[in-house]
């Protein structure tokens, strides 16, 4: 199955992947956690919008790579809405450069990471972090990228 993606580009940046890549990466994550056949909004932003949302919803200053907003069905109603991801293009590219990763490898990791959050995974404690990282690594390597948590230069 596949996710129905609403891609919103609030920033222009040549490093932003095309729609097909976003679709492939998000589908891989959704398939792995059985959250497929749902609707997902992906909004790509600049540092200002990311920082505003990070402050408002997480009480943390500054921009961040990806924010996940799971959708909660209204009482008594069932929808097929998974939620929203907000990805900050400049932060993702800066991290890719700092981690010596290809842009696509890091974008894929951020999409997979965000979708897994929407599917209920978290890294609040070590057990959850280990489980989530293991699943992420399997998805990312299955997409043909190096393991995302390896220290090696990619």
N, C-alpha and C positions, 0 to 999 in steps of 0.2 A: 504494500500500500504506500501511499505517499501523503505528505502533509500538504494542505492548501496554504501557500505562503503569500502573505501580503508584505512585499518588500518596500520600505519607505527609506529613500535616500535623502536625508536632511543636510548632507554635506557632499561636496564634490571632491573626489580624491581618486587618483589613478590607481591606487593600491587596493581599492575596494573590488572584491571579486564580482563576477557576473551572477545573474539570477540562477543560472543552471548549477553553478558551484554551491551557492547557498542551499538550493533545493537538495542536491545530492548529499551534502554534509548533514543537513537537518534530518533528512529521511533516514540516513544511516543511524543516527542517534535515536530517533523515534522508533525505528524497527527494533533496535536492540532492547529497548525498555517497553515495548508493546504499547507505545503511545501514538501509533500511526493513525492515519485516516482522520486527522483533526486539523483545525485551523490554527495558524501561527502567524503572528505579526513580528517582523524583524525590522527594527528602525535603526539606521546607521546615522550616528550623530557626530557632532564636534565636541571639543572639550567643555565648552560652556554648558551645553545642554546636559551632558553626562554629569558634570559636577553638580548642577542644580538638582537632578534626579537623585544622585547619590546622597546628597545632603538631605533632601526631603524624605526619602524613603529608607535610608540606612543610617542617617545621622552621621555620615562620614564626609569629611571635606575632600574636595578635589574630584577630578574625573576618574573613572574606573573602566576596565576593559569591557565587561559585559554585566548587565543587570537583567535579572529574570523576574518577571511578574506573572506568576501562575494565575489562571482565571478560575474563579470560584463560581460555579453555577448558582443561579438564584434558587432559593428554597422551592422545592417541588418541581423544578425544571431541570432537564438534562440537555446540555449542548455538546457540541463537538469542538469547543474552543479550548486549546491547550494553554495559550497565554501569549505574552509579549516578551521579546528580547530587545534590549537596547544596547547596541554595540558602538563603542567610541572608536572611530577609524584612526585618529592620530595615536591613541594609546595602544591599540593593537599593533600598529606598524612600528611604534617605538619599541614595544616589547619584543617583537619579532627581530628587529635589528639587534637589540641588546642580548637576546638569547641565541643569536646567530642561526635563526630559523628562516626558512623561506616564508614569504608573506602568506602564501596559500596554506602552508602547514599551520601557522599560528591562527589564521582566520578559521580554518577548519576546527582547530582545537577549541576556540572560543564558542563557535556555533554548537559543537557537540556538548561542551561543558554547560552552556546555557540551556539547551534542550533537556539535558539530564536533570538540571534543577527543576525545570517545568514538569518533568515526569516524577518528581518527588525525591530525587537523590540530593544529598547534601554532604558537606565536609565539616560539619560543626564539631564532631568528635573524631578520634583516630579511626574507629571502626568504620564510620561512614565515609571518611576520607579515603581509606584503603579500598573500600568497595567501589566508590565512585572513580577513583584513579585507575583501578584495574579495568573497569568497564570502558572508561575513556580511552585507555591505551589500546584495548582490543578494537574499538571502533576506528580510532585514528590509524592504526597500523593496517586495518582492513581496507581503509581508503587509500593505502599506498604511501602514507607518510611515516616518518620515523616516530618512535615512541615519544610522546610529548613531555615526559618528565625526565628524560635522559639528560645527563649533564654534558654529553658529547656535543661538539660543534656540528650543526646540521646544515 
